[in-house]
Every structure is written in structure tokens, then in C-alpha cells.
Amino acid sequence: MTVSHVEVLIEEPSMEAALRLLLPKILGGASFGIYTYQCKDDLMEKLPERLRGYSSWLPADNRIVVVMDRDDEDCHALKDRLEKIAAGAGLITRSKARTLSYQVVNRLAIEELEAWYFGDWDAVKAAYPRISHKIPIQARYRDPDAIAGGTWEAFERILQHAGYFKNGLRKIEAARAVAQHWQPGRNRSRSFHVFHEALHEMAVS
């Protein structure tokens, strides 16, 4: 069955800014709505009620995507919490479904959105030309999902070293600047890859 619409639930505004530019590149003709919460805890607290609401009316050709930063949590434990919330609302997740007849996809940005920037450094370089093109070959940045000490902090330091955001990273501005240059197929972040894979599946199913 072709997916006609996707509801995306996220925890913060910079992810929304990035996804508004990214999703049309992946979903093709499918429409989408993005709903942003105040923070991770706010999304987690309100998610059960939101999903119960969807379970009462969600059309068969609609999907729900929940995107949450892992931060410093155990990724398996966090994913399990999200899966249980969906099951408690009476919805079938992609992870549990044996066919394409699922309703919810839970995905984590590991450890946060900025890891996806490191995964497509060509996009970052296009947005901020003064930064070094050698960042991805440095050992500490080679695996975008394993950058120690916080990915947004690392991203901010690199940009400030190149003369950008001297007064602090403006996350929404950076999200728009980088995401407009994203090419989903070249991103080296594993967490981005599994996110992209699920959405691409919706577009071609």
C-alpha cells in the first residue's frame, strides 16, 4: 500500500527545521506534518496520549514517525520504551510487524541531530565554506554516531574555529543551512541511515 501521509513527532525546533527540508527529498509525493514538543521529556510524557489519539482514527495509508535524540541514554532501552508506548496505544510498530502493515516507526538520532551533520560533511562545507574538509578523516569524527563529549558541542567548536557563531551556535539557523544541502544517500551516520531507510520504504511501498 502506498503511504499518502506521514505524521512526524519530534522533540525540538532544530530537528523540525532540518526535516522540513529533508522529508520532501525522501517522501516524494507523500504529505507530512511535523509536531514539535518542548523537549525530550515533554515528548515522552505526552506520547502515550498522542498515540492513543491516533489509534482511534489513523487511516491505513498513514504512518507515524517518532524521532528522539538518544543523548546519553542506552539506545536499546530508549527504543524499547518507545516500542512499549506504541504497543500500549494499540499501534503496531515497524520493528514488530512481520509485513508492511505497521503504523509507527521509532527512530533515534545518535546521539543527537548534529551527528547527522557530521555524517554529511559535504553539506556542512557547502553551508559554511571556511570549515576544514578534513574533519571526517580525523579519528574523533570518523564515526558520526560515536563522537565523544557531545556532537552539538563538537559542531559548535569546529564552526567557531572557522569564524562562525562566535556568540554560540544558533541551532535552527544551522539546521536550515546544512539540511538544504543534504543528500540522504551519502550520509555516513548509521542512525541517519536507518531513519532514511524507513522513510524511503514508505515512499516506494
C-alpha positions as CSV (number, residue, x, y, z in Angstrom):
1,M,0.0,0.0,0.0
2,T,1.3,3.5,-0.9
3,V,1.8,5.8,2.0
4,S,0.0,9.1,1.4
5,H,0.8,10.9,4.6
6,V,3.3,10.8,7.5
7,E,2.9,12.3,10.9
8,V,6.3,13.1,12.5
9,L,6.7,13.7,16.2
10,I,10.0,15.3,17.4
11,E,11.4,16.9,20.5
12,E,12.9,20.2,19.4
13,P,12.8,23.0,16.8
14,S,16.1,22.5,15.1
15,M,15.1,18.9,14.1
16,E,11.9,20.4,12.6
17,A,13.9,22.9,10.6
18,A,16.1,20.2,9.2
19,L,13.2,17.8,8.5
20,R,11.1,20.3,6.6
21,L,13.9,20.5,4.1
22,L,14.8,16.8,4.2
23,L,11.5,15.0,4.1
24,P,10.4,16.2,0.6
25,K,13.7,14.7,-0.7
26,I,12.8,11.3,0.7
27,L,9.0,11.0,0.7
28,G,8.3,12.1,-2.8
29,G,4.6,12.9,-3.2
30,A,3.5,11.9,0.3
31,S,2.4,14.8,2.5
32,F,3.7,15.2,6.1
33,G,3.0,17.0,9.3
34,I,5.7,17.8,11.9
35,Y,4.8,18.3,15.6
36,T,7.4,19.7,17.8
37,Y,7.4,19.3,21.6
38,Q,9.2,21.5,24.2
39,C,11.9,18.9,24.9
40,K,12.6,15.2,25.1
41,D,10.9,14.8,28.4
42,D,7.8,16.7,27.1
43,L,7.5,14.4,24.1
44,M,8.0,11.3,26.2
45,E,5.4,12.4,28.7
46,K,2.7,13.3,26.1
47,L,3.5,10.5,23.6
48,P,1.1,7.9,25.1
49,E,-1.9,10.1,24.9
50,R,-0.9,11.3,21.4
51,L,-0.6,7.8,20.1
52,R,-3.9,6.7,21.7
53,G,-5.5,9.5,19.8
54,Y,-4.0,8.4,16.5
55,S,-5.2,4.8,17.2
56,S,-8.8,5.9,17.0
57,W,-8.7,7.4,13.5
58,L,-5.4,6.7,11.7
59,P,-6.0,5.8,8.0
60,A,-4.4,2.6,6.7
61,D,-2.2,4.7,4.3
62,N,-0.8,7.0,7.0
63,R,2.3,6.4,9.2
64,I,3.6,7.9,12.4
65,V,7.4,8.6,12.8
66,V,8.7,9.4,16.3
67,V,12.3,10.8,16.3
68,M,14.1,11.3,19.5
69,D,17.7,12.1,20.5
70,R,19.5,9.3,22.3
71,D,21.6,11.8,24.2
72,D,23.4,9.8,26.9
73,E,20.7,7.1,27.3
74,D,21.1,3.5,26.4
75,C,19.8,3.3,22.9
76,H,18.2,-0.2,23.3
77,A,16.4,0.8,26.5
78,L,15.1,4.1,25.0
79,K,13.9,2.3,21.8
80,D,12.2,-0.3,24.0
81,R,10.4,2.4,25.9
82,L,9.1,3.9,22.7
83,E,8.0,0.5,21.3
84,K,6.1,-0.3,24.5
85,I,4.3,3.1,24.4
86,A,3.2,2.4,20.9
87,A,2.0,-1.1,21.8
88,G,0.2,0.3,24.8
89,A,-1.7,2.6,22.5
90,G,-2.8,-0.3,20.3
91,L,-0.5,0.5,17.4
92,I,1.9,-1.8,15.5
93,T,5.5,-0.6,15.1
94,R,7.7,-1.4,12.1
95,S,10.1,-3.3,14.4
96,K,7.3,-5.6,15.5
97,A,5.4,-6.0,12.2
98,R,6.0,-9.0,10.0
99,T,4.7,-7.2,7.0
100,L,4.5,-3.6,5.8
101,S,1.2,-3.3,7.7
102,Y,2.6,-1.2,10.5
103,Q,1.6,2.2,11.8
104,V,4.6,3.6,13.9
105,V,8.3,3.9,13.2
106,N,10.5,4.8,16.2
107,R,13.9,6.3,15.3
108,L,16.8,7.7,17.4
109,A,19.3,10.3,16.4
110,I,22.6,9.1,18.0
111,E,23.4,10.9,19.9
112,E,21.6,14.0,18.5
113,L,20.8,15.8,15.3
114,E,24.3,17.2,14.9
115,A,25.7,13.7,14.4
116,W,23.7,13.7,11.1
117,Y,25.6,16.9,10.1
118,F,29.0,15.1,10.7
119,G,27.6,12.3,8.5
120,D,27.3,14.6,5.5
121,W,30.2,16.9,5.9
122,D,30.0,18.0,2.2
123,A,26.6,19.6,3.1
124,V,28.2,21.3,6.1
125,K,31.0,22.5,3.9
126,A,28.5,23.9,1.4
127,A,26.8,25.8,4.1
128,Y,30.0,27.0,5.9
129,P,32.8,27.1,3.3
130,R,35.6,28.1,5.7
131,I,35.5,24.9,7.7
132,S,38.1,22.2,7.0
133,H,37.2,19.4,4.6
134,K,39.5,17.1,6.6
135,I,37.2,16.8,9.6
136,P,35.6,13.4,8.6
137,I,39.0,11.8,8.4
138,Q,40.1,12.7,11.9
139,A,39.8,9.8,14.3
140,R,37.5,11.6,16.7
141,Y,34.9,12.4,14.0
142,R,35.2,9.3,11.7
143,D,32.1,7.7,13.2
144,P,29.4,10.4,13.4
145,D,27.4,8.4,16.0
146,A,30.4,7.9,18.3
147,I,31.7,11.4,18.8
148,A,32.7,11.8,22.4
149,G,31.7,14.8,24.6
150,G,28.6,15.8,22.7
151,T,28.0,16.3,19.0
152,W,26.5,19.7,19.1
153,E,29.4,21.0,21.3
154,A,31.9,19.5,18.8
155,F,30.0,21.0,15.9
156,E,29.9,24.4,17.6
157,R,33.7,24.3,18.3
158,I,34.5,23.5,14.7
159,L,32.4,26.3,13.3
160,Q,33.7,28.8,15.8
161,H,37.2,27.9,15.0
162,A,36.4,28.7,11.3
163,G,34.9,32.1,12.4
164,Y,31.2,31.2,12.6
165,F,28.8,31.6,15.5
166,K,31.3,33.4,17.8
167,N,28.5,34.0,20.3
168,G,27.2,30.5,20.3
169,L,25.6,28.0,17.8
170,R,22.2,29.1,16.6
171,K,20.8,25.6,16.1
172,I,17.7,26.4,14.0
173,E,19.7,28.6,11.6
174,A,22.4,25.9,11.3
175,A,19.8,23.2,10.7
176,R,18.3,25.1,7.8
177,A,21.7,26.0,6.3
178,V,23.0,22.4,6.4
179,A,19.8,20.5,5.6
180,Q,19.3,22.3,2.3
181,H,22.5,20.7,1.1
182,W,21.8,17.2,2.5
183,Q,21.9,14.3,0.1
184,P,20.4,11.4,2.0
185,G,22.2,8.6,0.2
186,R,25.7,9.8,1.2
187,N,25.2,10.3,4.9
188,R,27.7,8.2,6.9
189,S,25.7,8.3,10.2
190,R,24.3,4.8,11.0
191,S,21.3,6.3,12.9
192,F,20.6,8.6,9.9
193,H,20.8,5.6,7.6
194,V,18.1,3.6,9.5
195,F,15.9,6.7,9.6
196,H,16.3,7.3,5.9
197,E,15.7,3.6,5.1
198,A,12.3,3.5,6.9
199,L,11.1,6.7,5.2
200,H,12.3,5.6,1.8
201,E,10.4,2.4,2.3
202,M,7.3,4.4,2.8
203,A,7.9,6.3,-0.4
204,V,8.3,3.2,-2.6
205,S,5.9,0.7,-0.9
